[in-house]
Amino acid sequence: MAPIGVYIKDLRERAGMAGFKVYGSTTSTNTLRVVDCLFVKGLDFEFVPIDLGAGEQKTEQFLNNMNPFGQVPVFEDGDLKLFEPRGISKYGRIIQAILTNKIAKS
Ligand SMILES: N[C@@H](CCC(=O)N[C@@H](CS)C(=O)NCC(=O)O)C(=O)O
């Protein structure tokens, strides 16, 4: 396992560069939890609607590229994808700290 400094450096390099995306549905409480968390942290993101009723979360494309569990939300930052709301929230907190220089840039 890499030391935490390596992860922090990688996060610093990627923070806000790629533009965040949230794939989800406004009828999904888990999506709304993530959206709310990003708003509170002042992090910009693009919202990509997924039609749960139509089963868009179960397509092969979604299962292979977004979330193998076939659920929303999915948070995307470049090639990084997260699909656990608490993990997304924690990631947002770290990114916010980096962007607001609470974790000093080297
Ligand atoms: N483990 C996930 C569960 C996410 C979840 O339950 N998502 C629901 C919407 S709130 C979903 O995608 N449902 C559609 C499905 O399961 O097909 C989490 O904690 O967020």
The ligand as an SDF file (V2000), in Angstrom:
LIG
                    3D

 20 19  0  0  0  0  0  0  0  0999 V2000
  -24.7690    1.1220   -1.5320 N   0  0  0  0  0  0  0  0  0  0  0  0
  -25.3290    2.2290   -2.2300 C   0  0  0  0  0  0  0  0  0  0  0  0
  -26.7500    1.9500   -2.5960 C   0  0  0  0  0  0  0  0  0  0  0  0
  -27.2280    2.9230   -3.6220 C   0  0  0  0  0  0  0  0  0  0  0  0
  -28.6790    2.7080   -3.9140 C   0  0  0  0  0  0  0  0  0  0  0  0
  -29.3990    2.0320   -3.1780 O   0  0  0  0  0  0  0  0  0  0  0  0
  -29.1010    3.3600   -5.0040 N   0  0  0  0  0  0  0  0  0  0  0  0
  -30.4650    3.2350   -5.4180 C   0  0  0  0  0  0  0  0  0  0  0  0
  -31.1120    4.6240   -5.5430 C   0  0  0  0  0  0  0  0  0  0  0  0
  -31.1880    5.4670   -3.9340 S   0  0  0  0  0  0  0  0  0  0  0  0
  -30.4910    2.6300   -6.8080 C   0  0  0  0  0  0  0  0  0  0  0  0
  -29.6140    2.8540   -7.6130 O   0  0  0  0  0  0  0  0  0  0  0  0
  -31.5410    1.8820   -7.0780 N   0  0  0  0  0  0  0  0  0  0  0  0
  -31.7610    1.3170   -8.3720 C   0  0  0  0  0  0  0  0  0  0  0  0
  -31.4340   -0.1420   -8.4390 C   0  0  0  0  0  0  0  0  0  0  0  0
  -30.9780   -0.7280   -7.4280 O   0  0  0  0  0  0  0  0  0  0  0  0
  -31.6520   -0.7020   -9.5120 O   0  0  0  0  0  0  0  0  0  0  0  0
  -25.3140    3.4420   -1.3530 C   0  0  0  0  0  0  0  0  0  0  0  0
  -25.1510    3.3140   -0.1370 O   0  0  0  0  0  0  0  0  0  0  0  0
  -25.4790    4.5260   -1.9250 O   0  0  0  0  0  0  0  0  0  0  0  0
  1  2  1  0
  2  3  1  0
  2 18  1  0
  3  4  1  0
  4  5  1  0
  5  6  2  0
  5  7  1  0
  7  8  1  0
  8  9  1  0
  8 11  1  0
  9 10  1  0
 11 12  2  0
 11 13  1  0
 13 14  1  0
 14 15  1  0
 15 16  2  0
 15 17  1  0
 18 19  2  0
 18 20  1  0
M  END
$$$$
